[in-house]
């Protein structure tokens, strides 16, 4: 409604006549509609001066009404916008409606992205009487890529009222009478709510778009306002739910304005569908949670890298010294007993090493490195990793593997990770079981007609409720208490299985009690270019010629152990406890080095910097250096190894590992 101050301003700017603004002769109706539009609205006379501007428009330009009404577009918005209006004047004079959006220079307002509709209106048979412009400032939405655009196609309206205002509105406009019957339903409302205009006209609004839970309150509110004239709804922006023709509830922003046409009272509702905006907000929240989980995983990866490095060094010493002790004890009175004890030490240390390596493989998330893998052996390794937790939880694991199960061409580390994830989920679920035996069963089956191996992993726990069965593979979905799980185990496992061409799913024929998962993996034959990763063939040091090996490691025990192994193989060992010390050794006159074994992480001159120095000062030796490391998880170490192309052995190592790498390095030196 044009209020007193605004009406006087409009009358002054237009020479005091506003009664013939629209054909229906109702300035209050126009003002009410334009004031209720969820956006900017302005009326401009043929001379380019503002005849009317609603409050949103005044807020947009940042000026009071007295500075806008009667001023020109050039004065209010600047030269660039003024020129853009001039370019479309010919089309407007021809009676066309201009719809446009894009970036433009709005003078003091800066560069803005505006969506706009401009329509010329004509009174009677005379010339164009002016222009009505609807606009929305979408700059912030564009800048944050959350733009919500509603395009409304203009229809051939039956009268000038719809052509000028209602049919071109960007939001739904629904007009009802005092009895709640729909008397207007614009194209945007048709698009949002799914009813045609003919279907909506005459229907009770409460039966059309108001949810059942709100209908009583709506009817009471209208009746109260008709009787008393008091309301808490009119003129306010509200967010609530509306219902579509399909029964779907959607969030909407609503403004209701009262319109009086003589003795007749109407209510115009302007509605904006917030579904897209709410979905965008929900997606932002989901991505924020995902980023938080990724940060936790990154921190876990860094922790694992540090733990691996700290554990693999002493494990290398334990394994190496146990093997050396067994060999040294031969032909001694206690040889058999010492050999048995050293074997037990070596087995325990190797088990610790496998646990560390499993953690690293889970954190690396590397590309497939396929090899021939026997599934029963892979599963037994996973169960060995979890043996302590399974025993301490009182869980009995049953396995059923046929003898003729064919091997698979897969990435064993990644499928091992899947097996561990599924078994961990099973025994954690069984911890809630308070009666009877806790049992996990793992069975494998060869399906020749499908060229597939099927794994079935089941437990006798409480099972998975039907209400969440469809969600358990969703990332970050978990039923565990906060802090007890990330919700990514099953999602990652399914991704790894699918990347191998297989499937991971709940057993659709699952009976009551327990969880039953099925893993299907295709039996793939390696192509002609694929080959197994074969170990280097060990060769003895050339007879009669003692070759020198430079050993570089800041851990004294590791360096000394390597020296013992190197000497036993038949080489001469030269030891340096840092990269800087190794440089001094190589500068000594008369010292000939045939190959180098170097640690990567050292405080006083690390492996990468020593390798770069070697390439400049001793290029021949740069092709005869191998690296020994307790961790290749760190991105810097991974990039260096890829760049250098040098062979690498991960700690803990065995004398056989050292023999193989030295055979390759000294052979490379002999071929130069």
Residue, then its C-alpha position, 0 to 999 in steps of 0.5 A: x500500500x502506498x503510505x502517506x509519505x510515499x504517496x505525497x512524494x509520488x504525487x509531487x514527482x508526477x505532478x500530483x496525479x497518481x490515480x491513473x497509474x494502472x488500468x484498474x485505477x487502484x494505486x493502493x493495490x499497486x503499492x501493496x503488490x510492489x511493497x510486498x515483492x521480495x526484491x527491488x521494484x521501481x516505476x520510471x517515467x518516459x523522461x527517465x525519472x523515478x516515479x516510485x521505488x519500494x523500500x528494497x530498492x531504496x535500501x539497494x541504492x542506499x538513499x532515502x525516498x526524497x533523493x530518489x523520487x524525481x531523480x533520473x537513472x543517471x543521477x541515482x545509478x550512474x553513467x553505465x546503467x543509464x547507457x544500458x537503459x538507453x540501449x533497450x529503449x527502442x524495444x520498450x517503446x515497441x511494447x517489449x518486456x526486457x529481461x536481463x541479468x549480468x554484471x554492470x557498473x552501478x557507480x557508487x554501488x560498484x560492480x553488481x550482478x543484477x537480475x531485472x525485468x523492465x516492462x513498459x505500460x501504456x494508458x489507453x491509446x496514448x504513448x508509453x506512460x512509463x516503465x516498471x522495473x523489478x530487480x534483485x541483487x544477486x551479487x553475493x549469491x554469484x560470488x559464493x556460487x550459491x545463486x538461486x535463480x528463478x526464471x519465469x516465462x512470460x505468458x500471453x496475459x489476458x489483461x494488462x494487470x498480469x502482463x505488467x506486474x503479476x505474471x512477470x514477478x520472480x516469486x509466486x504470487x497467490x491472491x485470496x479473498x476474505x473467504x480464503x478462495x484463490x482469485x489469482x495464481x501466477x506462473x511462478x506459483x504454478x511452477x512451484x506448487x504444481x497446480x495449473x492456474x485453472x486448477x487453483x482458481x476458486x480453491x480454498x488456499x488451506x486445501x491447496x498449499x497449506x500443510x494439514x498441521x497448519x490449516x487450523x491456525x491459518x483459518x483461525x488467523x483469517x477469521x480473527x483478522x476479519x473480526x478484530x482487524x488485528x494480526x501478527x502475520x501481515x507485513x512480516x517475512x516468515x519462513x514456514x512449510x508449504x505443500x505441493x500438489x504431490x504432497x511434498x513439503x517444501x520450505x518457503x519464505x512468505x510475505x502477506x499484504x492486504x489489498x483493498x479494492x473498494x469494499x472488497x478485501x484481498x490478501x496477496x501472498x508472495x512466496x519464495x521456494x527455499x528448497x534449493x537454498x536449504x539443500x545448498x546449506x545442507x551440502x555445505x554442512x555435509x562438506x564441512x563435516x567431511x573436511x573435519x573428518x579428512x583433517x582427522x585422517x590427515x592427522x592420523x596419517x602423520x601420526x602413523x608415519x612417525x610411529x612407523x619410523x620409530x618402531x621400524x628402526x628397533x624392529x630392524x635391529x631385533x630381526x637382524x640381530x636374531x638372525x645373526x645370533x642364530x647363525x653365530x650360535x651354530x656349532x656351539x653347545x647350546x646351538x639348538x636352544x639358541x636357534x629356537x629362541x632366536x626364531x621365536x624372537x624373529x617371529x614376534x618381531x615380524x608380527x609387529x612389523x606386519x602390524x606397522x605395515x598394515x597401518x601404513x598401507x591403510x593410511x597411504x591410499x595409493x593406486x592399485x599394485x596388483x599381484x597374484x593373491x591367495x584369499x585364504x592367506x590374506x584373510x588369515x593375515x588380517x585375523x592375525x593382525x586382529x588376534x589380540x582384540x578378538x581374543x580379548x573380546x571373547x570372539x570365536x572366528x570360524x573360517x570355511x575355504x575350499x581347497x580349490x579356491x583360485x587366486x586373484x589378481x588384486x591389490x592385496x594390501x587394499x583388500x586386506x584393509x577391507x577384510x580388517x575393516x569388516x572384521x573390526x565392525x563385526x567384533x565391535x558389534x559383538x561387544x554389545x552381545x551379553x548372552x551366548x557365544x560371540x562368533x564371526x564366520x568367514x566363508x569363501x566360495x568360487x562361482x565358476x559361471x560368474x568367474x567370481x569369488x564370493x566372501x561372506x562375513x557374518x556375525x551373531x550380534x544384534x544385526x542392522x536395523x531395517x531403518x538404516x540398512x540403506x545408509x550404512x555405506x554412506x560416508x560419515x554415517x555411523x551408529x557408534x557414539x561420538x568419538x568412537x568411529x569416523x563412519x568411513x570404514x564401510x564407505x572406503x571398503x565399498x570404494x576399494x572393492x568397486x575399484x577392483x570391479x567387485x561389489x560389497x553389499x548386505x546380504x538381501x536374504x539376511x535372516x534375523x540376528x547378526x550382520x551378513x555382508x557379501x564381497x564379490x571379487x572378479x577373477x581377472x587374468x593379468x594382461x600380457x603387459x602385466x607381470x609379477x613383482x619378482x624379487x631381485x636375484x641374489x648374486x655373490x660378491x665377485x670372487x677375489x675382489x672385495x668391494x666396498x659398501x658405504x653405509x649411512x644411518x644416524x641410528x648407530x645400532x642400525x648402521x652397525x647391524x648393516x655393517x655386520x650383514x654387509x661383511x657377512x655377505x662378502x663386502x667391506x663395510x664403511x660406516x657413516x652416521x650422517x649425510x655430512x659424515x658420508x661426504x667427508x668419507x667420499x672426499x678421503x683420498x684412496x677410498x673407493x666406494x662401489x655402492x651406497x646404502x643410505x637412510x632417508x631421514x637423518x638430522x645432519x644431512x638427510x638422504x635426499x640432500x646427500x643424493x643431490x650432492x652425490x649427483x653433482x660430485x660423484x655422478x657414477x655413484x648416484x646410480x649405485x645408491x639404495x635407500x633404507x627407510x622406516x617410512x615412505x608415507x610422508x609426501x616428501x619421501x614419496x616424491x623424492x623416491x619417485x624422482x630419484x628412481x633409486x631402489x628402496x627397502x622398508x624397515x624392518x629388513x632381513x639379510x636377504x633383503x640387503x643381499x638382493x639390493x647389493x647384488x643389483x647395485x654392484x651389478x649396476x656399477x659393473x655395467x657402467 
